[in-house]
């Protein structure tokens, strides 16, 4: 019984994650894309824009979730009326896209 469940779990996990050969092909394609992207661009600019964008999006996410949604209603509810509308949807879609996650 336990062997059957282990085999079923192994097969299900393999089907969900793909084979190691498919994963290696995807990684090789990503490496080729990264090399091609950095081929003709100044190294300092192209290397840093993703990091900069990631930090900005992470800071915006930290503003939107813990500060705006949790702390401001508790500590300063009168400030909520003066703030612009939340941009959490846009921030999450950009951040998820940068991380390679579907959103």
Steps between C-alpha positions, in 0.01 A plus 500: 500500500772751597708407198201566277448844656871579472503402131185699433645805674826468310319479166272790584792717607694409186198586281447833675861614496595350164790273431854600579575507127221754439623704794856497364373613158308787659802606704724485192251714306492754784879512508512559123241776536696666781822486298330645195342775707832611643693464173481854363400702803724684741566252775440731794160628386346170397632313800362750747153584365347168608642531848386861527151414377482205739593716799253773402218248456586330828492834683169592337359163600615558858329839495175365360457191718641545851490879521196604299273203571601419858673787678331810360144392587613429855730795564374781275158429346450865407795483254331231291267752337788713373694214338468410131325173415698182567717360220542149639369328185754673277783443746418130537473442126837667436666324792358161403608551140850588612514188714363286217176419678160503328262767623 
